[in-house]
Amino acid sequence: MTASKPFPGLADVPTVIEAGVPGYDVASWERAAAPAKTPRPVIDKVRAALVKALATPQCRSATPSSA
Protein backbone atom coordinates (compact mmCIF):
# COMPACT_ATOMS: atom_id res chain seq x y z
CA MET A 1 0.00 0.00 0.00
CA THR A 2 1.81 3.11 -1.20
CA ALA A 3 -0.61 5.76 0.11
CA SER A 4 0.38 7.69 3.21
CA LYS A 5 -2.81 6.59 4.98
CA PRO A 6 -4.31 3.10 5.11
CA PHE A 7 -7.00 2.40 2.53
CA PRO A 8 -10.33 1.46 4.18
CA GLY A 9 -10.84 -1.46 1.80
CA LEU A 10 -7.41 -2.86 2.70
CA ALA A 11 -7.33 -2.22 6.43
CA ASP A 12 -5.04 -5.20 7.09
CA VAL A 13 -2.42 -4.09 4.56
CA PRO A 14 0.21 -1.76 6.06
CA THR A 15 1.36 1.30 4.18
CA VAL A 16 4.98 1.38 3.00
CA ILE A 17 5.75 3.79 5.84
CA GLU A 18 4.13 1.46 8.37
CA ALA A 19 6.17 -1.39 6.88
CA GLY A 20 9.40 0.43 7.73
CA VAL A 21 10.25 2.85 4.91
CA PRO A 22 10.07 6.30 6.53
CA GLY A 23 9.36 9.28 4.31
CA TYR A 24 8.04 7.18 1.42
CA ASP A 25 5.91 9.41 -0.82
CA VAL A 26 4.62 8.51 -4.27
CA ALA A 27 2.39 10.52 -6.57
CA SER A 28 0.71 8.87 -9.50
CA TRP A 29 -1.93 9.47 -12.11
CA GLU A 30 -4.04 7.37 -14.40
CA ARG A 31 -5.07 7.86 -17.98
CA ALA A 32 -7.24 6.38 -20.64
CA ALA A 33 -6.11 6.01 -24.24
CA ALA A 34 -7.60 4.88 -27.50
CA PRO A 35 -6.05 3.89 -30.81
CA ALA A 36 -5.44 6.56 -33.42
CA LYS A 37 -8.42 7.17 -35.70
CA THR A 38 -10.93 5.96 -33.10
CA PRO A 39 -14.23 7.50 -34.22
CA ARG A 40 -15.23 10.64 -32.28
CA PRO A 41 -18.60 9.13 -31.18
CA VAL A 42 -16.73 6.22 -29.56
CA ILE A 43 -14.33 8.60 -27.79
CA ASP A 44 -17.27 10.69 -26.57
CA LYS A 45 -19.14 7.63 -25.30
CA VAL A 46 -16.12 6.29 -23.39
CA ARG A 47 -15.37 9.74 -21.98
CA ALA A 48 -18.96 10.15 -20.77
CA ALA A 49 -18.86 6.73 -19.10
CA LEU A 50 -15.56 7.55 -17.36
CA VAL A 51 -16.82 10.92 -16.14
CA LYS A 52 -20.00 9.28 -14.82
CA ALA A 53 -18.07 6.52 -13.06
CA LEU A 54 -15.54 8.91 -11.52
CA ALA A 55 -18.38 11.03 -10.12
CA THR A 56 -19.94 8.16 -8.15
CA PRO A 57 -19.65 8.24 -4.35
CA GLN A 58 -17.88 4.86 -4.41
CA CYS A 59 -15.16 6.11 -6.71
CA ARG A 60 -14.80 9.52 -5.07
CA SER A 61 -14.45 7.99 -1.61
CA ALA A 62 -11.66 5.72 -2.88
CA THR A 63 -9.41 8.54 -4.05
CA PRO A 64 -6.87 10.23 -1.77
CA SER A 65 -7.81 13.70 -3.07
CA SER A 66 -11.32 13.36 -1.60
CA ALA A 67 -10.06 12.38 1.84
N, C-alpha and C positions, 0 to 999 in steps of 0.2 A: 504494500500500500504506500504509494509515493506522496499522498496528500499530507499536509501538516497536521490535519485532524483526522481521527478515525472516521470511516464512512459508516453510517448507520446500518447499511445492509451487510457490512462485513465487520461487525463488532468484535469478532474473535481474531481478526487479522491485525497485527501491530503495524503501525506506520514505520517507515524506514528509521525515523528518529527514535521511536520507541524500541526499535530493534538494535540500536546502538550506533547509529551514524549521525552524530550531532551536526546541526546546521544544514542538513540535507534540504534542498529547495529545488523543485523542478516546476517549470511552467511548460504547458503544452497547449496545443490547439488541434482541432479536428477540421477536416474539410470534406467536401463531396466533389467528385469530378465525373465528367462524362466524356465519351469519345468525341473527337472532332466531328463536326457535321451532324451532331445529334439534332434532330428537328426541334425548333423553338417550342412547339407545344409540349413536347416531352420534357424539356428542361423546365418549363413553367409548371408542369404538373408535379414533377419531383420537388421543385423548390417549394411549392405550396404545401406539399405533404410534410416536408422537413420543417417548415415554419410552424405548421400546425402541431406537429409532434413536439417540437422544442418549447412550445408555449404551454404544454400540459403541466399540471401541478406535479405529476410524477417525475417528469424530466427536470423541471426547474428546481425541485427539491434535491435532486441528485447532483447538482452542479455546485462547485465551491463558491462561485460568484454570487449565488443566492443565499449563502449561509450568513 
